[in-house]
């Protein structure tokens, strides 16, 4: 019987689920069966299946074994450290809509508004990300989104 899952918040649960999806998708792209991947990781197929679903009760060691077995690597990053890097984008005190075309499109309902507070801009991006074409983001707007996420979004866009 699996261990009782520790209490984790929604954000961490979503990260575990996303990690599991990434592991499964990578395994499937390589055309490796769950049985073969589980054997390579030294675990049962059921444990691998729980990892691919993002179960929080599975040990970190098992997650790392599964990640290694499918050929992925884990990299830890500190979102706050990136803010201090030379050349890191700086979030302006006010975000001018005219400077960021896709943000301006998202703000169509804000009549008479020329600029937003950074938190408002991030909120608009997050609520409406499905309407953004990431490939069409200009470098300055891409840098703004990353800076907003790093400064106010906890290191990730909630889209």
HUDA-V200746 format. One record per pair of residues at least 12 apart in sequence whose C-alpha atoms are under 10 Angstrom apart, sorted by sequence separation. I is the first residue (numbers start at 1). J is the second residue. If there is no record, write none. Layout:
# HUDA-V200746
((I	J) (I	J))
This chain:
# HUDA-V200746
((33	45) (34	46) (47	59) (51	63) (145	157) (24	37) (35	48) (50	63) (34	48) (35	49) (48	62) (52	66) (107	121) (34	49) (47	62) (48	63) (51	66) (99	114) (106	121) (47	63) (51	67) (97	113) (98	114) (99	115) (48	65) (96	113) (97	114) (98	115) (104	121) (107	124) (34	52) (48	66) (96	114) (97	115) (103	121) (106	124) (107	125) (43	62) (47	66) (95	114) (96	115) (97	116) (103	122) (106	125) (126	145) (42	62) (94	114) (95	115) (96	116) (104	124) (125	145) (41	62) (94	115) (95	116) (96	117) (103	124) (106	127) (107	128) (41	63) (43	65) (93	115) (94	116) (95	117) (96	118) (103	125) (106	128) (122	144) (41	64) (42	65) (43	66) (93	116) (94	117) (95	118) (102	125) (106	129) (121	144) (122	145) (125	148) (126	149) (24	48) (38	62) (41	65) (42	66) (92	116) (93	117) (94	118) (95	119) (97	121) (121	145) (122	146) (23	48) (24	49) (40	65) (41	66) (92	117) (93	118) (94	119) (95	120) (96	121) (103	128) (106	131) (122	147) (123	148) (40	66) (41	67) (91	117) (92	118) (94	120) (95	121) (103	129) (105	131) (106	132) (118	144) (122	148) (24	51) (25	52) (38	65) (39	66) (41	68) (42	69) (91	118) (94	121) (95	122) (102	129) (105	132) (118	145) (121	148) (122	149) (126	153) (20	48) (23	51) (24	52) (37	65) (38	66) (40	68) (41	69) (129	157) (20	49) (23	52) (24	53) (37	66) (40	69) (41	70) (102	131) (103	132) (118	147) (119	148) (123	152) (129	158) (130	159) (20	50) (21	51) (22	52) (23	53) (37	67) (39	69) (40	70) (102	132) (118	148) (119	149) (122	152) (123	153) (129	159) (20	51) (21	52) (23	54) (37	68) (38	69) (102	133) (118	149) (122	153) (126	157) (127	158) (128	159) (19	51) (20	52) (21	53) (37	69) (38	70) (102	134) (119	151) (125	157) (126	158) (127	159) (17	50) (19	52) (20	53) (21	54) (36	69) (37	70) (118	151) (119	152) (125	158) (126	159) (17	51) (18	52) (19	53) (20	54) (36	70) (102	136) (103	137) (118	152) (119	153) (123	157) (125	159) (16	51) (17	52) (18	53) (19	54) (20	55) (101	136) (102	137) (122	157) (123	158) (16	52) (17	53) (18	54) (101	137) (102	138) (122	158) (123	159) (16	53) (17	54) (100	137) (101	138) (16	54) (17	55) (32	70) (100	138) (103	141) (15	54) (16	55) (17	56) (27	66) (100	139) (102	141) (14	54) (16	56) (23	63) (27	67) (30	70) (100	140) (101	141) (13	54) (26	67) (29	70) (30	71) (99	140) (100	141) (12	54) (13	55) (24	66) (27	69) (28	70) (99	141) (100	142) (103	145) (13	56) (20	63) (23	66) (24	67) (27	70) (12	56) (19	63) (23	67) (26	70) (27	71) (100	144) (2	47) (22	67) (23	68) (25	70) (26	71) (27	72) (20	66) (23	69) (24	70) (26	72) (16	63) (20	67) (23	70) (2	50) (8	56) (19	67) (23	71) (6	55) (7	56) (23	72) (95	144) (5	55) (6	56) (7	57) (22	72) (5	56) (6	57) (89	140) (4	56) (5	57) (6	58) (91	143) (92	144) (2	55) (3	56) (4	57) (5	58) (89	142) (90	143) (91	144) (3	57) (4	58) (89	143) (90	144) (91	145) (2	57) (3	58) (19	74) (88	143) (89	144) (91	146) (92	147) (2	58) (3	59) (89	145) (90	146) (91	147) (92	148) (89	146) (90	147) (91	148) (88	146) (89	147) (90	148) (91	149) (88	147) (89	148) (91	150) (90	150) (91	151) (89	150) (90	151) (91	152) (83	146) (83	147) (82	147) (79	146) (83	150) (79	147) (82	150) (83	151) (81	150) (82	151) (79	149) (80	150) (79	150) (80	151) (78	150) (79	151) (80	152) (79	152) (82	155) (79	153) (80	154) (79	154) (80	155) (78	154) (79	155) (78	155) (79	156) (77	155) (11	158))
